[in-house]
Amino acid sequence: MPTHPDANRPLRWLYVLVALLVVCSLAATVMWLGPLPSRTVVMSTGAPGSDYETLGQRYRAILKRSGIDLQLRPSAGAVENLERLNDPRSGVAIAFVQGGLTSEARSPALESLGAMFFQPLWFFSRLPPDARLDALRGKRLAVGPEGSGTRVLSLQLLALNNIDPSFAQFLPLSTQAAGAGLLHGDIEAATMVSSWESDTVRRLLASPELNAVSFPRADAYVALYPYLTKLRVPMGVGDLATNRPPSDVSLVAPKASLIVRRDLHPALKNLLLEAATEIHSAPGIFARAGQFPAAEPGDLPLSRDAQQFYKSGPPFLQRYLPFWLATFTSRLLVLLIPVMGVAYPLLRFAPAFYGWSMRRRVYRLYGELKFIEAEIESTRGHVAADVDVRLQRLQERANRLQVPVSFASLLYQLRTHIQLVRQQAAEPAART
């Protein structure tokens, strides 16, 4: 028989090699993709009742629909949020951060998902509307607690006007505490970085006993600190019946950005951006419909995932499939890349390569036979004595050659041709 069970061994080894290459490619792809997104992620918010705390609850409700447990951790405000984000041991991966508090050099492990909303700096006072800042000398002024963005921005702008702790009594009160203190007459003035939607801001704005202080030099502040934006509070917007405030009020406002750690899973970033679009895209007193979330880097560079989201929307699969199914399917499609890129070409050409190797084994013997035949023809009847021995060895090698059944005909032809050459070599010897 020309074939042997071991004749297919090279082909089996070839398929084993292909399988190993595919496995290695899949392993490398899995390592490159990283693990699946965590089902639990921590967000640092703000003081109870603050904008950050309220928005955190809305984000948690939206992410819960996708099976993500967003754990909310209260804080003093934007400064403490930033400290937690910069500390990998804190476990915090997401937080709102007020503009003007950091930079890429100071927070290299963080990136932005875009600007989400304005945070106006409100200045409420029990002093007469036409009173100058000098009237605050020796008064009690709430400037926000330690760790809050209110305190940083307030002290920064007050310092430009030569107002420091030696000028007035600075109190570290939260927005809610400062609002209560103003309404009860416990303090004379308060600054607070808070959105228009804040209940405290609405009550203070509508109160006839308080005045919202306007920033007549708002343009100068914006010129000095480009992260600020000039905003206008229309006359009567607080209470039309009593015309509160009695005139337009100019404010300055940083923008709050949604900041994440760079190592947060891309799928979670896209999920957060979808939630941000649902929450922040509605029109408001300071923003038109669709203005937020905005692809603005702010203090930190804009995430690549965020850039892609703002350019073309959510990933294709996330538009039509539940979050976890979309995530799994997208990974599966990526895992098919090594299969298509490595396995398919190898499997496609493996039979051809195997056929070439089998024919080469036969053709190599054909080459030796052709050499002997040429030698016989060139001697013209004087065949060398060792020719028959060489042909016999060639015959034995052909008999031991193991090939699959599909190549048996080629081996039969080789054996036949060897026999013909042996007969050709024997004829001159018979004539002599």
C-alpha positions as CSV (number, residue, x, y, z in Angstrom):
1,M,0.0,0.0,0.0
2,P,1.3,3.4,-0.8
3,T,-0.3,5.2,2.1
4,H,0.2,4.9,5.8
5,P,-1.7,6.3,8.8
6,D,1.3,8.5,9.6
7,A,1.2,10.1,6.2
8,N,-1.4,12.6,7.5
9,R,0.7,13.5,10.5
10,P,2.3,16.7,8.9
11,L,-1.2,18.0,8.1
12,R,-2.4,17.4,11.6
13,W,0.6,19.2,13.0
14,L,-0.1,22.0,10.6
15,Y,-3.6,22.4,11.9
16,V,-2.3,22.2,15.5
17,L,0.1,25.1,14.6
18,V,-2.8,27.1,13.2
19,A,-4.9,26.4,16.3
20,L,-2.0,27.6,18.5
21,L,-1.6,30.7,16.5
22,V,-5.3,31.5,16.8
23,V,-5.3,30.9,20.6
24,C,-2.3,33.2,21.0
25,S,-4.0,35.8,18.9
26,L,-7.2,35.6,20.9
27,A,-5.2,35.8,24.1
28,A,-3.4,38.9,22.9
29,T,-6.7,40.4,21.8
30,V,-8.3,39.7,25.2
31,M,-5.3,41.3,27.0
32,W,-5.5,44.3,24.7
33,L,-9.3,44.7,25.3
34,G,-9.0,44.3,29.0
35,P,-11.7,43.0,31.3
36,L,-15.4,43.5,31.0
37,P,-16.8,46.7,32.6
38,S,-17.3,46.5,36.3
39,R,-20.9,46.3,37.5
40,T,-20.1,48.7,40.3
41,V,-18.5,52.2,40.0
42,V,-18.1,55.0,42.5
43,M,-19.0,58.6,42.0
44,S,-18.0,61.4,44.3
45,T,-20.9,63.9,44.5
46,G,-21.3,66.8,47.0
47,A,-22.9,68.0,50.1
48,P,-26.5,66.7,50.8
49,G,-29.0,68.8,48.8
50,S,-26.3,70.2,46.5
51,D,-26.5,70.1,42.7
52,Y,-23.8,67.4,42.5
53,E,-25.7,65.2,45.0
54,T,-29.0,65.7,43.1
55,L,-27.5,65.0,39.7
56,G,-25.6,62.0,41.1
57,Q,-29.0,60.4,42.0
58,R,-30.3,61.0,38.5
59,Y,-27.2,59.4,37.0
60,R,-27.5,56.4,39.4
61,A,-31.2,55.9,38.3
62,I,-30.2,55.9,34.6
63,L,-27.2,53.6,35.0
64,K,-29.3,51.2,37.0
65,R,-31.4,50.6,33.9
66,S,-28.3,49.1,32.3
67,G,-27.4,47.0,35.3
68,I,-24.7,49.3,36.7
69,D,-24.6,50.1,40.4
70,L,-23.4,53.7,40.7
71,Q,-22.4,54.2,44.3
72,L,-22.6,57.8,45.4
73,R,-20.1,59.2,47.9
74,P,-20.9,62.6,49.5
75,S,-18.2,65.2,49.6
76,A,-17.6,68.9,50.5
77,G,-17.6,69.8,46.8
78,A,-15.5,70.0,43.7
79,V,-12.1,70.3,45.4
80,E,-12.6,67.2,47.4
81,N,-14.0,65.4,44.3
82,L,-10.8,66.3,42.5
83,E,-8.7,65.0,45.3
84,R,-10.5,61.7,45.4
85,L,-10.2,61.3,41.6
86,N,-6.5,61.9,41.7
87,D,-6.1,59.3,44.5
88,P,-6.3,55.8,42.9
89,R,-6.8,54.3,46.4
90,S,-10.1,56.2,47.0
91,G,-12.0,54.0,44.6
92,V,-13.7,57.0,43.0
93,A,-13.8,56.9,39.2
94,I,-16.4,59.6,38.4
95,A,-17.2,63.1,39.7
96,F,-18.3,66.6,38.7
97,V,-15.6,69.1,38.9
98,Q,-15.9,72.9,38.6
99,G,-13.7,74.6,36.0
100,G,-10.5,76.4,37.0
101,L,-9.4,73.9,39.7
102,T,-6.8,71.7,37.9
103,S,-4.8,71.1,34.8
104,E,-3.5,68.1,32.8
105,A,-0.1,68.4,34.4
106,R,-1.6,68.3,37.9
107,S,-4.1,65.6,37.1
108,P,-2.4,63.3,34.5
109,A,-4.6,60.3,35.4
110,L,-7.9,62.1,34.7
111,E,-9.8,63.1,31.6
112,S,-13.0,65.0,30.8
113,L,-16.2,63.7,29.2
114,G,-17.2,67.3,28.4
115,A,-18.8,70.3,30.0
116,M,-22.2,69.5,31.5
117,F,-23.8,72.8,32.8
118,F,-23.1,76.3,34.0
119,Q,-22.4,76.9,37.7
120,P,-23.0,80.6,38.4
121,L,-21.3,82.3,41.3
122,W,-24.2,84.0,43.2
123,F,-23.6,86.8,45.6
124,F,-26.5,87.5,48.0
125,S,-26.5,90.2,50.5
126,R,-28.8,91.8,53.1
127,L,-27.2,95.2,52.4
128,P,-28.9,97.9,50.3
129,P,-28.8,97.3,46.5
130,D,-26.5,100.2,45.9
131,A,-24.1,99.3,48.7
132,R,-20.4,99.0,47.7
133,L,-18.2,96.1,48.7
134,D,-16.6,98.3,51.4
135,A,-19.9,98.0,53.3
136,L,-18.9,94.3,54.0
137,R,-16.1,95.4,56.2
138,G,-16.3,93.5,59.5
139,K,-19.5,91.7,58.3
140,R,-20.2,87.9,58.4
141,L,-19.7,86.5,54.9
142,A,-20.3,82.9,54.0
143,V,-17.7,81.8,51.3
144,G,-18.3,78.0,51.2
145,P,-16.7,75.2,53.2
146,E,-13.2,73.8,52.8
147,G,-13.1,71.4,49.9
148,S,-15.8,73.2,47.9
149,G,-15.5,75.0,44.6
150,T,-17.4,77.9,46.0
151,R,-14.7,78.7,48.5
152,V,-11.9,78.6,45.9
153,L,-13.6,80.8,43.4
154,S,-15.0,83.2,46.0
155,L,-11.7,83.8,47.7
156,Q,-10.0,84.2,44.3
157,L,-12.4,86.9,43.1
158,L,-12.6,88.6,46.5
159,A,-8.9,88.8,46.6
160,L,-8.9,90.8,43.3
161,N,-11.0,93.4,45.2
162,N,-8.6,93.4,48.2
163,I,-11.1,91.6,50.4
164,D,-9.5,88.9,52.6
165,P,-10.2,87.3,56.0
166,S,-8.9,90.5,57.7
167,F,-11.5,92.6,55.9
168,A,-14.6,90.5,56.8
169,Q,-15.5,87.4,58.8
170,F,-15.4,84.5,56.3
171,L,-17.6,81.6,57.3
172,P,-17.3,78.1,55.9
173,L,-21.0,77.5,55.3
174,S,-22.5,75.2,52.7
175,T,-25.0,76.5,50.2
176,Q,-28.0,75.4,52.3
177,A,-26.6,76.6,55.6
178,A,-25.6,80.0,54.0
179,G,-29.1,80.4,52.5
180,A,-30.7,79.7,55.9
181,G,-28.4,82.1,57.6
182,L,-29.2,84.9,55.1
183,L,-33.0,84.3,55.4
184,H,-32.8,84.3,59.3
185,G,-30.5,87.3,59.4
186,D,-27.6,85.4,61.0
187,I,-25.1,86.5,58.3
188,E,-25.0,89.6,56.1
189,A,-23.8,88.1,52.8
190,A,-23.0,84.8,51.1
191,T,-21.4,83.6,47.9
192,M,-22.4,80.2,46.4
193,V,-21.6,78.4,43.2
194,S,-24.9,76.7,42.4
195,S,-27.2,76.2,39.4
196,W,-30.4,78.0,38.7
197,E,-32.3,74.8,39.6
198,S,-31.1,75.0,43.2
199,D,-34.0,75.5,45.7
200,T,-31.8,77.7,47.9
201,V,-31.0,80.0,45.0
202,R,-34.7,80.3,44.1
203,R,-35.7,81.2,47.6
204,L,-33.0,83.8,48.0
205,L,-33.7,85.3,44.6
206,A,-37.4,85.7,45.4
207,S,-36.8,87.1,48.9
208,P,-37.6,90.8,49.2
209,E,-35.2,91.1,52.1
210,L,-32.2,90.0,50.1
211,N,-30.4,91.3,47.0
212,A,-28.6,89.4,44.3
213,V,-25.4,91.4,43.8
214,S,-24.6,92.0,40.1
215,F,-21.0,91.8,38.8
216,P,-20.7,95.1,36.7
217,R,-17.2,94.1,35.7
218,A,-18.1,90.6,34.7
219,D,-16.3,91.0,31.4
220,A,-13.1,91.8,33.2
221,Y,-13.3,88.7,35.3
222,V,-13.9,86.6,32.2
223,A,-10.9,88.2,30.5
224,L,-8.7,87.4,33.5
225,Y,-10.0,83.9,33.9
226,P,-11.1,82.4,30.6
227,Y,-12.7,79.4,32.2
228,L,-15.5,81.8,33.4
229,T,-18.5,82.8,31.3
230,K,-20.6,85.9,31.7
231,L,-24.3,85.2,32.4
232,R,-27.4,87.4,32.8
233,V,-30.2,86.9,35.2
234,P,-33.3,88.7,33.7
235,M,-35.2,91.1,35.9
236,G,-38.2,89.5,37.5
237,V,-37.2,85.9,36.8
238,G,-37.2,85.0,40.5
239,D,-40.7,86.3,41.1
240,L,-42.6,88.2,38.5
241,A,-45.3,89.3,40.9
242,T,-42.9,91.2,43.1
243,N,-40.3,91.8,40.3
244,R,-37.4,90.0,42.0
245,P,-34.7,90.7,41.1
246,P,-35.7,94.3,40.4
247,S,-33.1,94.6,37.6
248,D,-30.9,92.4,35.4
249,V,-28.1,90.8,37.3
250,S,-24.7,90.0,35.7
251,L,-23.0,86.9,37.0
252,V,-19.8,84.9,36.2
253,A,-19.9,81.1,36.0
254,P,-17.5,78.3,35.5
255,K,-18.7,75.2,33.8
256,A,-19.0,71.9,35.6
257,S,-17.3,69.0,33.7
258,L,-17.9,65.3,34.2
259,I,-14.4,64.0,35.0
260,V,-13.4,60.4,35.0
261,R,-10.2,58.4,35.6
262,R,-8.5,57.4,32.3
263,D,-8.7,53.7,33.2
264,L,-12.5,53.7,33.5
265,H,-13.9,51.2,31.0
266,P,-14.8,52.8,27.6
267,A,-18.2,51.2,27.7
268,L,-18.9,52.9,31.0
269,K,-17.8,56.3,29.5
270,N,-20.2,55.9,26.7
271,L,-23.0,54.9,29.1
272,L,-22.2,58.1,31.2
273,L,-22.4,60.2,28.1
274,E,-25.7,58.8,27.2
275,A,-27.0,59.6,30.7
276,A,-25.5,63.1,30.4
277,T,-27.3,63.7,27.2
278,E,-30.6,62.7,28.8
279,I,-30.0,64.9,31.8
280,H,-28.3,68.0,30.6
281,S,-29.5,68.6,27.1
282,A,-32.8,70.3,28.1
283,P,-33.0,74.1,27.8
284,G,-32.7,76.3,30.8
285,I,-32.4,79.9,31.9
286,F,-28.7,80.0,30.9
287,A,-28.5,77.3,28.3
288,R,-30.3,76.6,25.0
289,A,-31.6,73.1,24.1
290,G,-28.8,70.8,23.2
291,Q,-26.0,73.1,24.4
292,F,-24.9,70.6,26.9
293,P,-23.2,68.2,27.2
294,A,-20.6,70.0,25.2
295,A,-17.4,68.7,23.7
296,E,-15.2,71.1,25.6
297,P,-12.1,69.9,27.3
298,G,-12.0,72.5,30.0
299,D,-9.1,72.0,32.5
300,L,-8.4,68.5,31.3
301,P,-8.2,66.9,27.8
302,L,-11.4,65.4,26.3
303,S,-11.5,61.6,26.4
304,R,-11.1,59.9,23.0
305,D,-14.2,58.0,23.7
306,A,-16.0,61.3,24.4
307,Q,-14.7,62.8,21.1
308,Q,-16.1,59.8,19.2
309,F,-19.4,60.1,21.0
310,Y,-19.8,63.8,20.2
311,K,-18.8,63.1,16.6
312,S,-21.0,60.1,15.8
313,G,-23.2,59.4,18.9
314,P,-23.3,56.2,20.9
315,P,-21.6,53.0,19.6
316,F,-23.7,51.3,16.9
317,L,-24.5,48.2,19.0
318,Q,-25.4,50.3,22.1
319,R,-28.1,52.1,20.1
320,Y,-30.1,48.9,19.5
321,L,-29.0,46.4,22.1
322,P,-29.1,46.4,25.9
323,F,-25.8,47.6,27.4
324,W,-24.4,44.2,28.5
325,L,-25.4,42.5,25.3
326,A,-23.9,45.3,23.2
327,T,-20.7,45.1,25.2
328,F,-20.4,41.4,24.8
329,T,-21.3,41.4,21.1
330,S,-18.7,44.2,20.4
331,R,-16.0,42.2,22.2
332,L,-17.0,39.1,20.3
333,L,-16.7,40.9,17.0
334,V,-13.3,42.2,18.0
335,L,-12.3,38.6,18.9
336,L,-13.2,37.5,15.5
337,I,-10.5,39.7,14.0
338,P,-7.6,37.3,14.9
339,V,-9.7,34.3,13.6
340,M,-10.4,36.0,10.3
341,G,-6.9,37.6,10.1
342,V,-4.8,34.6,11.2
343,A,-6.8,31.4,11.0
344,Y,-8.6,32.0,7.7
345,P,-5.5,32.6,5.5
346,L,-3.7,29.8,7.2
347,L,-6.6,27.3,6.8
348,R,-7.2,28.6,3.3
349,F,-3.6,27.9,2.2
350,A,-2.8,25.0,4.5
351,P,-4.1,22.3,2.0
352,A,-2.2,23.9,-0.8
353,F,1.0,24.0,1.3
354,Y,0.4,20.4,2.4
355,G,-0.1,19.3,-1.2
356,W,3.1,21.1,-2.3
357,S,5.1,19.4,0.5
358,M,3.7,16.0,-0.5
359,R,4.5,16.5,-4.2
360,R,7.9,17.8,-3.3
361,R,8.7,14.6,-1.5
362,V,7.9,12.6,-4.7
363,Y,9.5,15.1,-7.1
364,R,12.7,15.0,-5.1
365,L,13.0,11.3,-6.0
366,Y,11.9,12.2,-9.6
367,G,14.9,14.5,-9.7
368,E,17.3,11.8,-8.8
369,L,15.7,9.4,-11.3
370,K,16.0,12.0,-14.0
371,F,19.7,12.5,-13.2
372,I,20.3,8.7,-13.5
373,E,18.4,8.5,-16.7
374,A,20.4,11.3,-18.2
375,E,23.5,9.6,-17.2
376,I,22.4,6.3,-18.9
377,E,21.6,8.2,-22.1
378,S,25.0,9.9,-22.1
379,T,27.0,6.8,-21.8
380,R,25.5,5.2,-25.0
381,G,25.6,1.7,-23.9
382,H,28.3,1.8,-21.4
383,V,26.2,1.9,-18.2
384,A,28.1,2.3,-15.0
385,A,28.2,-0.7,-12.7
386,D,26.6,1.0,-9.8
387,V,23.6,2.3,-11.7
388,D,21.5,-0.7,-10.9
389,V,22.4,-0.4,-7.2
390,R,21.5,3.3,-7.2
391,L,18.2,2.5,-8.9
392,Q,17.5,-0.3,-6.4
393,R,18.0,2.1,-3.5
394,L,15.8,4.7,-5.2
395,Q,13.2,2.0,-5.6
396,E,13.4,1.1,-1.9
397,R,13.1,4.8,-0.9
398,A,10.0,5.1,-3.1
399,N,8.5,2.0,-1.5
400,R,9.1,3.5,2.0
401,L,7.6,6.9,1.0
402,Q,4.4,7.5,2.9
403,V,1.8,9.7,1.2
404,P,-2.0,10.1,1.6
405,V,-4.4,8.3,-0.7
406,S,-4.9,11.5,-2.7
407,F,-1.2,11.4,-3.8
408,A,-1.0,7.6,-4.3
409,S,-1.3,7.9,-8.1
410,L,1.8,10.2,-8.1
411,L,3.7,7.6,-6.1
412,Y,2.6,4.8,-8.4
413,Q,3.9,6.8,-11.4
414,L,7.2,7.2,-9.7
415,R,7.6,3.5,-9.1
416,T,6.6,2.7,-12.7
417,H,9.1,5.2,-14.0
418,I,11.9,3.8,-11.8
419,Q,11.1,0.3,-13.2
420,L,11.2,1.7,-16.8
421,V,14.6,3.3,-16.2
422,R,15.9,0.0,-14.6
423,Q,14.8,-1.8,-17.8
424,Q,16.4,0.9,-19.9
425,A,19.7,0.4,-18.0
426,A,19.4,-3.4,-18.3
427,E,19.1,-3.5,-22.1
428,P,22.6,-2.4,-23.0
429,A,24.0,-4.9,-20.6
430,A,21.9,-7.7,-22.2
431,R,23.2,-6.8,-25.7
432,T,26.8,-7.0,-24.6
